[in-house]
Amino acid sequence: MPHGQLNDPSNYNNTLASHLVSLKLSVAFDQLDPNFGASPLALGDLEVSSGSFAGFTIAEIIAIADQ
């Protein structure tokens, strides 16, 4: 989405965008709080095991989505 095109972000109906925001928040919380998740691994370093993005880390997927 081009910058400056959205006048009312509360009325933006896009599931992908909302999932991306949620994922970015989860990764950020995991980086800042060692007790945020049960895994000893950082959320952003975890790899997808199947599907179109198999082998990509969560951080890589976020970077792709941000383009």
Secondary structure as GFF3:
##gff-version 3
##sequence-region A 1 67
A	DSSP	three_ten_helix	9	11	.	.	.	ID=ss1
A	DSSP	alpha_helix	15	32	.	.	.	ID=ss2
A	DSSP	three_ten_helix	43	45	.	.	.	ID=ss3
A	DSSP	alpha_helix	58	65	.	.	.	ID=ss4
###
